[in-house]
Amino acid sequence: MGFFNQAISDVFKSEPEAKVTTMPKKRRNYQGANSTRYNYGWMAATTSADNEIKGSISKLTARARESCRNNPYCRQGQRSFALNVVGQGTRMQAQTRKQRGGKLDKKINDAIEMKWKQWGRYDSVSANGRDCFADIELIIAKQLFEAGEIFVRLIKKPFGRSSIPLALELLEPEQLDNDYNGGTRSKNNTWRLGIERDGFNRPVRYAFFKKHPGDTPFPVPVNTKQHMLINADEIIHLFVTDRASQTRGISMLAPALEAMHQLDGYQHSQLIRSRASSALMGFISTNSDDGLVGDDVYENERVSDMEPGKFVYLNPNERVDIPNLDAPNNEFEPFNRIILRSLASGCGVSYESVSKDFSQTNYSSSRLSLLEDRDHYKMIQKYLEERFLQPLFDLWLDLAVLSGNLDLTGYDLDPDKYRRVRWLFRGWAWVDPQKEVAASVTAIKAGLKTQSQVISEMGGDIEELLPARKNEVEQAEQLGLFFDTILTDTSKQQTGTNIESNDTDTNGKET
């Protein structure tokens, strides 16, 4: 038995051991992170937002400004953005309510609105005495598009006809010293891109040049200091944030600048080509040894200028070789359209608003494009309301009360009561008025919208519309004019008579 078991054991030992091979485990990652021969040279770094901005902000701003100066499409994109965000200016509507009943206090609201309107005149609101409040808003919108940021300095002193000690000064981003690294107010503070920040990354001070560094034809006196350090509570820094760690703003044109520069060169080349192909002229040559045949050339003179419709005599034994220059082919327009679409997409505006090309637009596509644009504009409007208009109004109201320009009872105890305002931004016209008016009427009847909402979307103010409408109807009735409109007979409502029963007598029979 022992021998048999030993034999069996020897048999199994004599067989080679089986080798188990395992396949290497595949890494599960994003394909966009894989390195292949197709994306060789794709350089990407996990740097902070400020690190990326620091190495690019000066050149990006300069190129964006040059593009807005000289490129018609960039210029139109900037104009379209500013007009849609600001238009003719934002209106403030005070919303102070009475303690009893909660109704709007018309007397107080009218007083606040009147003082705000008076302060917004060009000689009062701007330190330079040139721009009214609507102009300042328009400049801010343009600079958010072009440079990506702008600084509003709050100067607490009266200017012009206003006695409220507040005025605004706009400072361009180039005037901020990106490399400033002077002393800080606290050991935990650091200077970053011209801004002193505390340990929570809150701005403390701004290091501005006293004079714009690009204002070279007008030198600064030698005995003046180079910088002015302005406290953060005197500066409103406006820029749209893309990353959480971002300190400065970047031009909205940044994603499209290179493509637009190349498009400029392409269009210029096509223009020269078209001009050359249309410059029809002829050349007359001869092999005669007797000299020149015509009087267009002289001895040792070369023909170098081309003029349309001209025939030029050449020197003996000379000839002119002209390449075949055709007009731009059918690829020019589609290529141009593709580049402009990329520009529009990068800037957050529609292709139609940039190119002014509506040849491929119908009602559905136009409406969809406009609605997407308006969502972007509304986002910027909300940003301006939260970061510029409301903080500015709160400060203005404080100074207006302290300076005696407004007498608001109990303001020191409850200032928020008087700070409730409504900002009315520009509205937009309907794409198809007949359809959209009908939709608005249906929404109001169904309780999905109010008249105030509809009017605000169009850029109007119901508090102005309703009194104006009332006066209009009364004046029309006095003149014996009647229009197709829905009017309510208040006298019949007071007596309890149903307006819908006007066409029936007391017995229920039709009259």
Buried (B, 14 or more C-beta within 10 A) or exposed (E): EEEEEEEEEEEEEEEEEEEEEEEEEEEEEEEEEEEEEEEEEEEEEEEBBBEBBBEBBEEBBBBBBEBBEEBEBBBBBBBBBBBBBBBEBBBBBBBBBEEEEEEBBEEBBEBBBEBBEBBBBBBBBBBEEEBBBBBBBBBBBBBBBBBBBBBBBBBEEBBBEBBBBBBBBBBBBBBBBBEBEEEBEEEEBBBBBBBBBBEEEEBBBBBBBEBBEEEEEEEBEEEEEEBBBBEBEBBBBBBBEEEEEBBBBBBBBBBBBEBBBEBBEBBEEBEEBBEEBEBEEEBEBBEEEEEBBEEBBEEEEEBEEBEEEEEBBBBEEEEEEEEEEEEBEEEBEEBBBEBBBBBBBBBBBBBBBBBEEEEEBEEEEBBEBBEEBBEBBBEBBEBBBEBBBBBBBBBBBBBBBEBEBBEBEEBEEEBEBBBEBBBBBBBBEBBEEEEBEEBBBEBBEEEEBEBBEBBBBBBBBBBEBEEEEEEEBEEEEEEEEEEEEEEEEEEEEEEEEEEEEEEEEEEEEEE
